[in-house]
Amino acid sequence: MIGIFYEHPHWFTPLFAELDRRGTPYTRLHAERHSFDPGSTPPFDLVLNRMSPSAWLRGHGNAVFYTQQFLAHL
């Protein structure tokens, strides 16, 4: 399973549309709404990380620090 970790939803509209068109299974992991259990095994074979450092300009600065921990877990 592919996980796509992102913060800005509009940047990924074309990618999500193409994956849907091809029938490729994936999971959207929106940084502001995401959570994980640090004791669990990640269910993904591949995670595409597109958390932008400029997220703080859009009011999502805390997600930058969260991402560091999520990536360490992966």
Summary of the structure (lengths in Angstrom):
residues: 74
radius of gyration: 12.6
end to end distance: 13.6
largest distance: 34.3
contacts: 169
relative contact order: 0.27
helix: 45%
strand: 20%
